[in-house]
């Protein structure tokens, strides 16, 4: 079962978040106080791994400015907080079919929502109850006469009622009735919900502030738990660590022999440490040690008596160990998260992770390591939703997974500001530059990093080329066709005359480089100079003319004329007499075959209120509307065929 859509309403600063499309990995980007945490907490409350989180609590969480109108707005019912859509997988369908028949379901999408003051959830399952009844009747072998007695009973509730009202029941009818009575309230719909509910993932929420305590008093912890006191989040993580180690708090309080328990804690700490250092590149000389000892009288209470568990970090480079709490906050968080995740997965199996500002205290490169951990260790097995305002935690190679979170403020006719609450959008290029900043920062960082660390680097003309190639590659990959391999780093070079300095830089770093560049006849000398440099094999310089089949060409010439005309009209809102056609484009400048030059000539004829043509604008529009490349028209096919040809050429040089 996979979460595909979530919509938060009536929760904290969220009036209506908008339906949010959820993928295998989803990144929520926004400013502080934008509502990222509120959305994650609303989602967690649907079905949390935390047993204490059963109800939302409208007194504290319903939008305060609307609380006085609660009864008027919601009548006798309660406000919905989280509404979700889920897609059933094959195993879910088989589980339903095993009890209710192969024709029981009318579809694979179910809806689940939860309101205030509701400990459970409300489900909508596309169940064909008539088919369920037919399946049960067939399964229990009712005769024609016995079936006739149930005529008109299209639900299991009605079948059960009719059988119970009968003075005499055959053996087959009794077996059928017994089977239906196994359903909650004799209702097949409720039985379907119960089957799916047992298969539905839980949500594990983990905050940047959730870090394992560096030391705990075993007796004090046991006393607080028995008295029902609320436990600190750090202490709860420590208990998770103990369970991960194969012991419990009760074991620690009941034994006076620490050697075996010490061995278990050390083994668990080493296991977690090994996992960390697959992805922790900041310092390879660290080791985690968790030891149990008796408290000393000179220590502060409650660590001055009874068994005390302490975590320490050993730095092999400096030959010193320090208390866990004195290591970097980023390292502590990473260790704590792995402990929590390992134990939750052990307890609940299929979980969806909700990470609130993960790795906030990590160095930028360590945040990239964390993203790599997400992609390689979590996403293949679990859905993951995380919030961030750090550009290093935005996946630049998967912007389709990014959702922007913004507390939207409108101005009324009198100029007064009014908040309409948090809105979450899949459009990564929102109007608020502060919301966009992490996204643009991630894209900029990715570009600059390719100048240094890209093993396979493709030099292109400019940023618009990067977008066109990424968008076309995504469309071809979806179609199962040749696309740009993920190992290629795209880097704008600024034109063919800038390629040589870039190649010299890459040559010194022993990187694998190919070039895809625009070309016109006036650049022949520059191309010859590049060839003469002997720093780059001639076949590695792919000219746009080779792909477009023209003497002069830019990447825009990969597009079929009709598709590029449609893209320009949509980008700039060209309508009526200003709407561009293929004929107008061709006639705009007959001295060239280059689409870009013709476009520039046409835009010079337009009135001044229409924006000037920019190479980047159509590429940015296509990024927001990639479906323009998903059709089956002749223009789309021609365009994708040219991009595919380019990717096949580029693929010849990957190291």
N, C-alpha and C positions, 0 to 999 in steps of 0.2 A: 504494500500500500504506500503510495507516494503522495505527499502534499503538493498540490499544484497551484493553489490560490488561497490567499488569506486576506481578510478585511477586518480591521479593528474599528470599532465605533464606541462612542460614549465612554471613553477611558482616559482619565487624566487630561492631557492637552489634545487628545485625539477626538474630534467630533465624528469624522469619517475619513479614514486613511486612504480611501479608494481601494478597489480590489487590487491586490499585489500578486503578480505572477511569481511563483516560487520554483526555482530549478534545483538541481542537485546541489549546487553551491549558489548562494545569494548574498551579495554584499550591500549593506545599507550605508549610504554615505550622507553625512549632513553635519551641520554645525552643532556645537554644544546646545543643549536644551531644545533641539529640534523635534524630539519625540522618538528617537531611535530606541531608547530603553523602554519607553512606554509600549511601543509595538511589540518588542520582544517579550515583555512581561505579560502582555495581553495574550500572546500566543502561548506562552508557557502555561498560563492558567487553564487552557483548554484540557491539558492532560499532562501534568507535571510529574517528574521523577521525585520531586520533593513532596512527601506525604503531608506536610504542613500546609501546602498550597492547595486548598480544596475549593474556596470561594473567592471571588474578586473583592467583595466588600465595597458596596456603593458609597458608604459614608466617607471613606477616604479616597476612593478612586473615581467616582463619577465626576465629570467636569463641574467644578464648584460653581461657576457662574450660572449654570443651568439647573442646579440642584433644587432650587425652590419650585421649579416647574416640572419636577420629575413625574408626579402623579398625573398632571395634565398631559404631558407629552407621551406617557406610556400606558395610561389607563390603569387597568387592574393587573397588567402584566409587568414584566421586568425588562429593562433595556438589554439588548443584545450587545455583548462586548467583543466576541470573536466569532466570525463566520468563515468557515473553511470549505474547500473543495479538495477531494482526494481521488486519485485514480487507482483502481484496483489492479493488481498484477495477476498473472496466471495462477499463482498459488492461492490467492484470495478467491478467485473464481472457482477453483477446484474445491476449496473448503466449503463454499456455499453449495456447489453441485453435489457434493458427497451426501448432504443431508436433505437438500431441498430440490434437487434435480438439475439437470443440465440446462433447462430452459427457464430457470427461476429468475434470472436477472435480465432486465431489458437494456442494460447499459453498464458501463464500467466506472461511472463517476458518481460519487456519493457526496452529500453535504452534511457537515457537522457544525453545530454552533452551540454557544454557551452564553447564558445571561447572568446578570447579577443574582445573588441569592440562590444560585443553582449549583449543587455540588457535582452533578453529573452533566451530561451533554444531551442534545437533541439531534437525532439523525434523520436523514432522508435517504432511503435506499430504493433504487428503481427495481422493485420486486414485482413479478407477475404472480399474484397469489393464486390465480386460477391454474396456472401451470404447476405451482407447488402442490395444490390439491390433487391434480391429475397424477402427478408423480407419486404422491403418497398412496393414493388409491391403487395405482398399478403395482407399487412395491408390495402392498399387503394383499394383493390378489383377490380383490372383491369381485364377486360375480356380477352379472348384468343386473340381476334383481337387487342385489345389495347396493349397487351404484345408483339404481333408480330411486332408492329411498333417500339418497343424498342430492338428488337433482335440485339445481338452483342454489346450492351451497358453494359459493365461489371463494370462500375464505376458510382458513382452518378454524377460526373462532366459530363460524356458523356450523361447520361440520361437527365440531366437538359438541356444540349445543344440541344439535339434532340427534347425535348418537347418545348423548346422556339422557335425552328425553324419551328415547325408545324403551319400551317395556322389555324387549328381548333383543340382545345383540349376538350376532354370530361371532365365531372365534376370530375371523378376519376383521370384523368391525371393531371388536374389542382391542385387537392388536393395533389397529389404526388409531383408536381413541387413546390408547396408552402412549403411542408415539407422539401424538399431538400434545398430550398433557406434559410431555417433557419440555415443551416450549413455554417460555414465560407468558402467562395469561393466555395460554393456548394459541398464541399469535405467531404466525410464521414470520411476519415482519420483525417482531421483537427477537425471534430466534436468529434471523439474519443479522440483526444489529449485534446480538451477543457474540455471534461467530466472528464478525468483523472487528468488534471492540477488542477482543482478545488478541487480535493481530495488528491493531493500530499502534504505531510507535508512540512513545512518550517523549516529552520535551525536556531536555536537560539545559537549564539556564546556568551560565557561568560568567561571572562578572570579572572585570579587571581587578576589583578589590578582593576577590576570593583568593586568599593565599593561605597555605598551610601554616599553622602555628609552629614556631621553632622549638617550643618545649611545652609539655603539658604535664600536669600533676594527675596521675592516674586516679588517685583517691578522690580528688576534687572533682574530676570529670565524672566519675561514677556517681558521686553524691549529687551533683547538679542534674544528672540525667534522671536519677530516682526521684528527685524532688520536682521534676517537670519544668526545671528552669530552661529558658531559651539558651541554646548553645551558640557560641560565637562561630562565625562561618569558618574561621581558621581551624578551630577545634573539630568541626564536622569533617573538614578535609583530612585532618589527622586520623580520625576514626576510619575514614575511607582507606587511608593508607594501611592501617592495621588490618582491616579486612582483606585488602589486596595482598598483604603479607601472609595471610592465612591464620590470623589470630583475631581476637576480639577484646574489647574492653573488659568483659567478664573474665576472660582468660588471665588478663594481666592482674586483676584484683584478687583472683582466687589462688594464684601460684606464688610460691616463695622460691622457685627455681627459675632464674632468668636466662640461663644459658641457651636453652632451646628457642625461647622467644627472641632473644638477641640474634640468634642465627637467622630466624625467619625475617626479622626486620632488616638485617644487613643484606640478605639475599634479595628482598623486595626493593631496597634502595638501589642496589647495584643493577637490578633489572630495569628500573625506571631510568637510571642514569645512562645505561646503554642506549635506551630509546632516545633520550634527549640528544646524545652526542652524534646521532645520525643526522641531526638537523641543527644542532647548536655549533656554530662556527666561530663564536667569539673567543672561546678559550677552551682548548682540549685537555687542560690539565686539572679539571675540577672533578671531584668525586663526592657523592652524598653518603653520609654515614648517619644511621639512626641507632642510638644506643639506649639501653635501659639501665638505670642505676638508682641507688637509694639517695633520697634528698639529704643534703648536709645542713646542719644547724645554722651555718652562716649564710645560707642562701635565703633570698626573700621568700616570704610565704606566697603561695602554697607549695613552693618547690623546696622547702626546707625539711620535709619529712615524707616518708612513704616512697613508693616507686615513681620515678620521673622518667619520661621519655624525651630524649633530646635529639634534634637533628643538627648535624654539623656539616660544613662544607670544607673539604680538604683541597688545597691548592698545591699540586705537586711541584709546580714551578718555583714556588716560594717556600715550600716545605712547612706549611702552617695550616692549621684548621681553625675555622671561626664559626661562631653560632650561625645557624641557618638564617636567622632574621637579619644578620649583618651583611649578607651577600646582596648583590644587585637585585632590585625589585623585579626586573625583567626575568632573571634566572629563577627566582622564587616562584613567580607566576607560572612560568613554563613547566616547572616541576610539579606544581600544585595542580595545574590543568591536566597533565598526563595521569596523575594519580586519580583525580576525580573521574576522568573519562574512562580509565581502565576499570574502575570499580562499578561505575554506572552501567557500562557495557556488559560487565559480568552479571549484574543483577537483572537488568531489563532487556538485554539483547539489542533489539532494534530501537535505537533512539535517534531523535533529531536534535542536533546541537544548536543552541542559541548562545552565541558568544558576544558579550557586551564589551566593546572596546578591547578586544584581545591584544596582548602585546604592546599596550600603550607605553610602557616604560622600556621597551626593547629598543636597541639601536636600529637605525633604518635597515641595515643589512640583515640583522637578526629578524626583523619583521618580514623580510623577504624569505628567510629560512622558514618562518612560521607559515607563510603562504604556501611554500613548497610542501610543508608537512600536511597542510589542509588538502592540497591537491593529490598527494601521493598516499596518505594514510587514512584520511577521513572520508573524502568525497567518494572513493570507490565503493564504500560500504554504508555510509550514512549521509543523509541530507544535512546540510550545514548552512546556517544563516548567521552572519556576523555583522556588527555595526562598527563604524570607524570614522574618524575624521583625519586619519593619517594617509598621505599619498602613497606611503610604502605598503599599506594594507589593502590597496585597490588593485585588483588583478588587471594589468594593462593588456594582457592577451585575451581577456574574456570580459570585455566591457558590457556584453549582453547580459551578464549576471548582475550588473550593478543597478541599484535602485536609489534614487535620490530622495532624501527625507528633508522636508522643509516646513517650518511653522509659517503658514501663509497669512499675511496681513493685508487687508484691503482698506481702501480709503473711501468713506461715504461722500455724499454730495457736499457736506459741510467741511470736508477735509479731516474728519476724525478717523483715527485708525481703529480697525476692528479685526480681531483674529478669527479666522474661520477654521483654525486648528491645523494639526499636522496633516500634510498630504505626502503620499509616497508615490513616486512615478518611475516608470521604466525609462523615461527620457533623461539620459544622462547629461544633456545640455540644457538645463533649466535656465531660467532668467536670472537667478540669484548667483552672482559670481562667487560668493563665499561658500555656497553649497557646492558649486562646481569645482572649487579649488583643489580638493584632493584628487579628483578625476583628472584634471588637467596636469596636476603635479605628477601623477602616476605616469601619464603619457609622456611628459617631458623627461622624467627620470628614465623611462624605458629607452627613449631616443638617445639620451646622453650615455647610458650604459652600453649601448651597442658600439659606441666608439672605442670601448676599452675591453669589454668582456664577451662580445658576441663571437662565438666560435665560427659560425657561418653567418656572414654579414652580406646583405643585399643592399647596395647603394642605389638609391632612386633620386628623382629630381627634387621633390619637395613633399611637405606634409600631406597634400591632397593625394599624391601617389600612394603614400602609406595607407591612407584610408581606403582608396579604391581597391588596392590589392587585398587588404584584409577583408573587406566586405565581399568581394568576388570570391575569395578563397573560402569564406564561410558558406556561401551559397553552393559552391561546387562540392565542398565537403559534405554538406547535407544531402546532396544528390548522389553521393558516392563516386564522385569523379575526381580526377587529378586536381590537387589543390596545393597551396603553399605549405610545405612542411613546417611544423612548429619550431624546428631547430633553426630556422632562418630568422635573423634579427634584421628588421627593416630600418634603414638610416637615411634620412634626407641629406643629400650632399650639396644641393644648391645649383646643380647643372653640370654639364659635361666638362666645363672648364675648371670646376672645383674637384673633379674626381681624382685627378693626379695627386694633389696634396693629401687627400684622404687615403688613397692607396698607399702612399709612402708611409703614412701613419700606421695603417694596418699591416704593411709589410714588416715593419719593425716589431709588431706584436705577433707575427707568425699566424695570422688569422686567415680563414678561408673567405675570399671575397669574390662576389660577382656583381655586375653592374647592369641595371635596366635603365636606359636613359632615352629621353626625347632626342630628336635629331632633325635638323634642317640643313640645307645645302651650305649655309654660311658657317657651319660648325665643322666642316670637313678637316680643316687644318688642326683644330683642337683634337679631333679624333685621331688624326695621324700622329700628333705629338704623344697622345696616350699610348698608341701602339708602339711607338719608337722607344718609349721608356723601358719596355721589356719587364716591367714590374707586374704586369697582368696579361695573361694569355689572351690573344685576340678573341678567341671563342667565348671568353667569359664576359665580354662586353656585348650585351644584348640590346640592339637598337629597337625602338618602338616601331620603326619602319618595317622590320622583319616580321613583327607580329601583325601589324595593321595592313601590310601589303601595299604600302604607299612609299613614295620617294621621300616624303617628309611626314613626320608623325609625332604626336604626343600620346600619353597614356589615354587621353580622352578619345583618341581615334580607335581605341579598342572597342568603344561603344558603337553599336549600330546607330546610324543617324537618327532614326525615329525614337529610339530609347533615350538618347542624349537630349533630344528636343523635349521629350516629355519630362525629363529630369529638370531641365532648365525652367520650363513653364511652372512646374511645381515648386521649385526652389524660390523663384522670384515672384510668384503669383501673377504671371503674365496672362492676361485675358483679353478677350475681344480683339480689337484691332492690333494690340501689342503682342498677342499670342504668337509664339514662334512656330514655324512649320519647317519641314525639311527643305522645301522649296525656298523659303525665305533665307534659311541658313546658307544654302548653296549660293544664292545670289548676292549675299552680303559682301563677299570678297572672292572674286573669281581668279585672283592672282595666286591663290594658294590652295592646297588640298588639306591643310591642317584645320581640324574642327575648332580648335581654340582660337586661331586667328580669325576665322569666320565669325565665331561667337563674339569676339571683341569688337569686330566691325559692326555687327548687328546692334550691339548694345550702345554703340556711339550714336546710333540713329534714334534711340528711345528718349522720351522726355526726361528732364532732370530729376523728377520725383521718383523715378524708378532707380533702385540701387545700381551702382556700377558692378559689372561682372568681376567676380573673383574666382580664381582656380579652386579655392578652398570651399566656397559656399555650397556648390553642388555635391561635393564629397561629404560635407557635414550633413547635408540633407539626406543623402543616401544612407549614411550611418544611422540616422534616426528612422528611416523608412526602408529597411533592407528588403522588404517584400517586393519592391520594384524589380528585383532580380529573381523572384521566385515563380514568375509566370511561365507559360509555355508558348508565348508568342514568338514569331520568327525573329523579332528584334532581340529578345532576351536570349534565344538560342545562339544567335550570331555573336552576341557580346560575350557570353560565357565561353563559347568555343575559342575566342581569341585569348581570353584570360587563361583558359586551360592550356593553350599552346605555350603561353609565356611561362606558366608554372612548370610545364614539362621541360622546357629549356633550362629553367633555373635549377630544377631538380637534378640535372646532369652533373652539377658541380658541388653538391652537398658532401661535406666530409663525414 
